[in-house]
Amino acid sequence: MKGSRRGALAAAALVGAVLLTGCAKPDRSEIVTWTDEHGRACTGVAIVDSEDGDREVSSIDCDYPPEGKQPGRSTSAPLPD
Protein backbone atom coordinates (compact mmCIF):
# COMPACT_ATOMS: atom_id res chain seq x y z
CA MET A 1 0.00 0.00 0.00
CA LYS A 2 2.84 2.39 0.84
CA GLY A 3 4.42 1.80 -2.60
CA SER A 4 1.23 2.77 -4.47
CA ARG A 5 0.82 5.88 -2.27
CA ARG A 6 4.38 6.96 -3.04
CA GLY A 7 3.77 6.34 -6.74
CA ALA A 8 0.61 8.44 -6.64
CA LEU A 9 2.42 11.28 -4.83
CA ALA A 10 5.28 11.16 -7.34
CA ALA A 11 2.82 11.24 -10.24
CA ALA A 12 0.95 14.19 -8.70
CA ALA A 13 4.21 16.08 -8.19
CA LEU A 14 5.22 15.41 -11.80
CA VAL A 15 1.85 16.61 -13.12
CA GLY A 16 2.08 19.75 -10.96
CA ALA A 17 5.58 20.51 -12.22
CA VAL A 18 4.50 20.08 -15.84
CA LEU A 19 1.50 22.36 -15.33
CA LEU A 20 3.61 25.07 -13.70
CA THR A 21 6.23 24.87 -16.45
CA GLY A 22 3.52 25.18 -19.10
CA CYS A 23 2.28 28.43 -17.55
CA ALA A 24 5.62 30.22 -17.76
CA LYS A 25 5.84 33.04 -20.28
CA PRO A 26 8.17 32.15 -23.15
CA ASP A 27 11.23 34.23 -23.96
CA ARG A 28 10.76 36.56 -26.92
CA SER A 29 12.98 37.66 -29.78
CA GLU A 30 13.40 41.19 -31.11
CA ILE A 31 15.29 42.79 -33.96
CA VAL A 32 17.38 45.68 -32.60
CA THR A 33 19.31 48.38 -34.44
CA TRP A 34 21.86 50.84 -33.09
CA THR A 35 24.87 52.92 -34.06
CA ASP A 36 28.13 51.80 -32.50
CA GLU A 37 30.99 54.00 -31.30
CA HIS A 38 32.60 53.89 -34.78
CA GLY A 39 29.50 55.26 -36.54
CA ARG A 40 28.49 51.91 -38.02
CA ALA A 41 24.81 50.99 -38.35
CA CYS A 42 24.30 47.66 -36.57
CA THR A 43 21.46 45.12 -36.50
CA GLY A 44 21.10 42.13 -34.19
CA VAL A 45 18.64 39.65 -32.75
CA ALA A 46 17.94 40.07 -29.03
CA ILE A 47 16.52 37.21 -26.98
CA VAL A 48 14.62 38.76 -24.06
CA ASP A 49 14.39 36.57 -20.94
CA SER A 50 10.77 36.53 -19.76
CA GLU A 51 11.71 36.10 -16.11
CA ASP A 52 14.06 39.03 -15.55
CA GLY A 53 14.06 41.00 -18.83
CA ASP A 54 17.76 40.39 -19.55
CA ARG A 55 18.73 40.64 -23.23
CA GLU A 56 21.26 38.54 -25.09
CA VAL A 57 22.11 39.89 -28.55
CA SER A 58 23.36 37.60 -31.32
CA SER A 59 23.65 37.60 -35.11
CA ILE A 60 25.20 41.07 -35.04
CA ASP A 61 25.85 42.71 -38.41
CA CYS A 62 27.47 46.16 -38.63
CA ASP A 63 28.23 48.24 -41.74
CA TYR A 64 29.36 51.78 -42.33
CA PRO A 65 26.59 53.84 -43.94
CA PRO A 66 27.10 54.98 -47.55
CA GLU A 67 29.19 58.13 -47.94
CA GLY A 68 27.18 61.25 -47.12
CA LYS A 69 24.53 59.31 -45.12
CA GLN A 70 24.01 59.06 -41.37
CA PRO A 71 22.59 56.01 -39.58
CA GLY A 72 19.01 56.36 -38.32
CA ARG A 73 17.93 56.28 -34.69
CA SER A 74 18.22 53.14 -32.58
CA THR A 75 15.12 50.92 -32.62
CA SER A 76 13.74 47.69 -31.21
CA ALA A 77 10.89 45.65 -32.72
CA PRO A 78 9.52 42.11 -32.25
CA LEU A 79 10.55 39.60 -34.89
CA PRO A 80 7.86 38.96 -37.51
CA ASP A 81 5.95 35.65 -37.22
MDTraj code that builds the backbone (N, CA, C; nanometers):
import mdtraj as md
import numpy as np

residues = "MET LYS GLY SER ARG ARG GLY ALA LEU ALA ALA ALA ALA LEU VAL GLY ALA VAL LEU LEU THR GLY CYS ALA LYS PRO ASP ARG SER GLU ILE VAL THR TRP THR ASP GLU HIS GLY ARG ALA CYS THR GLY VAL ALA ILE VAL ASP SER GLU ASP GLY ASP ARG GLU VAL SER SER ILE ASP CYS ASP TYR PRO PRO GLU GLY LYS GLN PRO GLY ARG SER THR SER ALA PRO LEU PRO ASP".split()
xyz = np.array([
    [0.0819, -0.1200, 0.0000],
    [0.0000, 0.0000, 0.0000],
    [0.0862, 0.1263, 0.0000],
    [0.1978, 0.1224, 0.0778],
    [0.2837, 0.2388, 0.0838],
    [0.3471, 0.2679, -0.0516],
    [0.3805, 0.1625, -0.1285],
    [0.4421, 0.1797, -0.2599],
    [0.3475, 0.2485, -0.3570],
    [0.2188, 0.2137, -0.3546],
    [0.1233, 0.2773, -0.4468],
    [0.0964, 0.4225, -0.4058],
    [0.1009, 0.4504, -0.2759],
    [0.0816, 0.5875, -0.2272],
    [0.1995, 0.6753, -0.2713],
    [0.3205, 0.6214, -0.2587],
    [0.4383, 0.6960, -0.3035],
    [0.4329, 0.7201, -0.4537],
    [0.3896, 0.6197, -0.5287],
    [0.3769, 0.6344, -0.6742],
    [0.2757, 0.7410, -0.7107],
    [0.1645, 0.7439, -0.6376],
    [0.0605, 0.8441, -0.6639],
    [0.1116, 0.9841, -0.6311],
    [0.1855, 0.9982, -0.5199],
    [0.2419, 1.1280, -0.4830],
    [0.3451, 1.1735, -0.5859],
    [0.4277, 1.0821, -0.6326],
    [0.5282, 1.1163, -0.7339],
    [0.4601, 1.1594, -0.8632],
    [0.3558, 1.0890, -0.9025],
    [0.2820, 1.1244, -1.0240],
    [0.2164, 1.2610, -1.0092],
    [0.1588, 1.2892, -0.8931],
    [0.0947, 1.4192, -0.8696],
    [0.1981, 1.5313, -0.8739],
    [0.3156, 1.5069, -0.8161],
    [0.4214, 1.6082, -0.8187],
    [0.4672, 1.6330, -0.9617],
    [0.4802, 1.5270, -1.0400],
    [0.5224, 1.5411, -1.1797],
    [0.4186, 1.6195, -1.2601],
    [0.2914, 1.5889, -1.2419],
    [0.1852, 1.6609, -1.3124],
    [0.1852, 1.8083, -1.2716],
    [0.2029, 1.8360, -1.1428],
    [0.2084, 1.9748, -1.0959],
    [0.3252, 2.0501, -1.1566],
    [0.4408, 1.9863, -1.1634],
    [0.5582, 2.0513, -1.2216],
    [0.5365, 2.0802, -1.3693],
    [0.4772, 1.9871, -1.4411],
    [0.4497, 2.0076, -1.5841],
    [0.3503, 2.1218, -1.6046],
    [0.2487, 2.1284, -1.5206],
    [0.1503, 2.2359, -1.5327],
    [0.2125, 2.3720, -1.5038],
    [0.2964, 2.3807, -1.4023],
    [0.3614, 2.5075, -1.3696],
    [0.4582, 2.5498, -1.4795],
    [0.5297, 2.4556, -1.5362],
    [0.6228, 2.4872, -1.6448],
    [0.5467, 2.5357, -1.7673],
    [0.4319, 2.4782, -1.7945],
    [0.3519, 2.5185, -1.9099],
    [0.2949, 2.6588, -1.8976],
    [0.2852, 2.7106, -1.7766],
    [0.2278, 2.8426, -1.7547],
    [0.3308, 2.9548, -1.7646],
    [0.4572, 2.9205, -1.7691],
    [0.5619, 3.0224, -1.7757],
    [0.5570, 3.0948, -1.9098],
    [0.5806, 3.2263, -1.9037],
    [0.5841, 3.3038, -2.0280],
    [0.7097, 3.2660, -2.1062],
    [0.6984, 3.2473, -2.2370],
    [0.8173, 3.2147, -2.3151],
    [0.9050, 3.3380, -2.3364],
    [1.0335, 3.3135, -2.3591],
    [1.1226, 3.4227, -2.3958],
    [1.0787, 3.4754, -2.5323],
    [1.1151, 3.6001, -2.5633],
    [1.0760, 3.6558, -2.6921],
    [1.1998, 3.7073, -2.7644],
    [1.1887, 3.7172, -2.8957],
    [1.2985, 3.7661, -2.9783],
    [1.2617, 3.9002, -3.0385],
    [1.3605, 3.9881, -3.0506],
    [1.3400, 4.1191, -3.1114],
    [1.4553, 4.1484, -3.2070],
    [1.4255, 4.2254, -3.3094],
    [1.5291, 4.2794, -3.3959],
    [1.5655, 4.4155, -3.3389],
    [1.6940, 4.4400, -3.3143],
    [1.7378, 4.5680, -3.2602],
    [1.8393, 4.6316, -3.3548],
    [1.8340, 4.7633, -3.3647],
    [1.9310, 4.8379, -3.4444],
    [1.9914, 4.9470, -3.3581],
    [2.1177, 4.9785, -3.3847],
    [2.1859, 5.0836, -3.3095],
    [2.3062, 5.1300, -3.3900],
    [2.3636, 5.2407, -3.3473],
    [2.4865, 5.2919, -3.4065],
    [2.5973, 5.2708, -3.3041],
    [2.7052, 5.2045, -3.3453],
    [2.8134, 5.1799, -3.2502],
    [2.9064, 5.3006, -3.2398],
    [3.0085, 5.2880, -3.1562],
    [3.0986, 5.4004, -3.1299],
    [3.1825, 5.4404, -3.2508],
    [3.1842, 5.3581, -3.3564],
    [3.2598, 5.3892, -3.4781],
    [3.1711, 5.4493, -3.5879],
    [3.0418, 5.4691, -3.5564],
    [2.9495, 5.5260, -3.6544],
    [2.8886, 5.4246, -3.7486],
    [2.9068, 5.2952, -3.7174],
    [2.8489, 5.1911, -3.8025],
    [2.7036, 5.1655, -3.7623],
    [2.6189, 5.1391, -3.8609],
    [2.4807, 5.0993, -3.8351],
    [2.4811, 4.9491, -3.8102],
    [2.4267, 4.9065, -3.6955],
    [2.4297, 4.7656, -3.6570],
    [2.2885, 4.7116, -3.6388],
    [2.2725, 4.5836, -3.6687],
    [2.1463, 4.5116, -3.6496],
    [2.1783, 4.3811, -3.5797],
    [2.0916, 4.3392, -3.4886],
    [2.1105, 4.2125, -3.4190],
    [1.9776, 4.1556, -3.3751],
    [1.9822, 4.0320, -3.3287],
    [1.8640, 3.9651, -3.2752],
    [1.8823, 3.9550, -3.1246],
    [1.7882, 4.0102, -3.0492],
    [1.7938, 4.0067, -2.9029],
    [1.6926, 3.9047, -2.8518],
    [1.7398, 3.8143, -2.7672],
    [1.6516, 3.7211, -2.6980],
    [1.6262, 3.7832, -2.5609],
    [1.4988, 3.8117, -2.5312],
    [1.4618, 3.8762, -2.4061],
    [1.4095, 3.7696, -2.3098],
    [1.4769, 3.7546, -2.1960],
    [1.4391, 3.6571, -2.0943],
    [1.3086, 3.7018, -2.0291],
    [1.2080, 3.6158, -2.0296],
    [1.0768, 3.6529, -1.9765],
    [1.0769, 3.6674, -1.8249],
    [1.1714, 3.6043, -1.7562],
    [1.1713, 3.6100, -1.6106],
    [1.2289, 3.7398, -1.5563],
    [1.3416, 3.7846, -1.6116],
    [1.4057, 3.9031, -1.5550],
    [1.4327, 4.0139, -1.6565],
    [1.3928, 3.9948, -1.7821],
    [1.4063, 4.1000, -1.8826],
    [1.5459, 4.1166, -1.9389],
    [1.6406, 4.0303, -1.8998],
    [1.7757, 4.0387, -1.9555],
    [1.7724, 4.0142, -2.1056],
    [1.8628, 4.0816, -2.1779],
    [1.8734, 4.0643, -2.3231],
    [2.0080, 4.0031, -2.3585],
    [2.0048, 3.9115, -2.4536],
    [2.1263, 3.8543, -2.5094],
    [2.1190, 3.8770, -2.6603],
    [2.2137, 3.9530, -2.7134],
    [2.2110, 3.9891, -2.8548],
    [2.3039, 3.8967, -2.9323],
    [2.2548, 3.8447, -3.0446],
    [2.3357, 3.7597, -3.1318],
    [2.3104, 3.7991, -3.2766],
    [2.3777, 3.7331, -3.3670],
    [2.3651, 3.7598, -3.5108],
    [2.3862, 3.9082, -3.5420],
    [2.4920, 3.9651, -3.4865],
    [2.5198, 4.1074, -3.5039],
    [2.5840, 4.1315, -3.6406],
    [2.5319, 4.2311, -3.7111],
    [2.5854, 4.2705, -3.8408],
    [2.5987, 4.4225, -3.8415],
    [2.7208, 4.4719, -3.8634],
    [2.7469, 4.6161, -3.8635],
    [2.8117, 4.6571, -3.9957],
    [2.7663, 4.7678, -4.0509],
    [2.8230, 4.8236, -4.1735],
    [2.8294, 4.9743, -4.1608],
    [2.9314, 5.0322, -4.2249],
    [2.9362, 5.1780, -4.2329],
    [2.8290, 5.2238, -4.3303],
    [2.7608, 5.3342, -4.3009],
    [2.6592, 5.3844, -4.3944],
    [2.7269, 5.4346, -4.5220],
    [2.6525, 5.4441, -4.6318],
    [2.7096, 5.4982, -4.7554],
    [2.7617, 5.6401, -4.7317],
    [2.8598, 5.6797, -4.8089],
    [2.9188, 5.8127, -4.7942],
    [2.8119, 5.9205, -4.8051],
    [2.8148, 6.0152, -4.7131],
    [2.7185, 6.1248, -4.7125],
    [2.5901, 6.0928, -4.6379],
    [2.5745, 5.9719, -4.5862],
    [2.4531, 5.9309, -4.5123],
    [2.4870, 5.9108, -4.3654],
    [2.3891, 5.9301, -4.2797],
    [2.4014, 5.9061, -4.1366],
    [2.3082, 5.7914, -4.0987],
    [2.3501, 5.7069, -4.0039],
    [2.2591, 5.6014, -3.9582],
    [2.1355, 5.6624, -3.8921],
    [2.0242, 5.5906, -3.8965],
    [1.9012, 5.6359, -3.8323],
    [1.9078, 5.6151, -3.6819],
    [1.7984, 5.6424, -3.6143],
    [1.7926, 5.6283, -3.4692],
    [1.7882, 5.4798, -3.4310],
    [1.8255, 5.4507, -3.3079],
    [1.8220, 5.3139, -3.2580],
    [1.6775, 5.2703, -3.2403],
    [1.6495, 5.1443, -3.2722],
    [1.5125, 5.0923, -3.2621],
    [1.5131, 4.9511, -3.2050],
    [1.3956, 4.9050, -3.1660],
    [1.3738, 4.7689, -3.1205],
    [1.2332, 4.7289, -3.1646],
    [1.2196, 4.6121, -3.2264],
    [1.0890, 4.5654, -3.2724],
    [1.0826, 4.4141, -3.2629],
    [0.9662, 4.3575, -3.2290],
    [0.9522, 4.2113, -3.2248],
    [0.9775, 4.1511, -3.3629],
    [1.0334, 4.0293, -3.3624],
    [1.0548, 3.9602, -3.4886],
    [0.9205, 3.9277, -3.5532],
    [0.9117, 3.9328, -3.6847],
    [0.7858, 3.8960, -3.7505],
    [0.7593, 3.7472, -3.7353],
    [0.6321, 3.7082, -3.7337],
    [0.5952, 3.5648, -3.7223],
    [0.6219, 3.4904, -3.8485],
])
top = md.Topology()
chain = top.add_chain()
for i, resn in enumerate(residues, 1):
    res = top.add_residue(resn, chain, resSeq=i)
    for name in ("N", "CA", "C"):
        top.add_atom(name, md.element.get_by_symbol(name[0]), res)
traj = md.Trajectory(xyz[None], top)
